[in-house]
């Protein structure tokens, strides 16, 4: 699954275009390396998202083409940081 789509489906970012902008701006890393929007995400990957002064680090637990608000939280495990989608 593409990184930009995963960030949107997991509700870490509200819009896919914002996810693309974050990736293109160098604000997202996958396993410690800068990631482009088209980077493939796999179960077990660690993603770090920097959104202004906030940083969120999550581990990918599952992949899904879509998820509602109740199930989106089961797609990842938060390792540190705050919820981006609530404030972006």
Order of alpha helices (4+ residues) and beta strands (2+ residues): alpha-alpha-beta-beta-beta-beta-beta
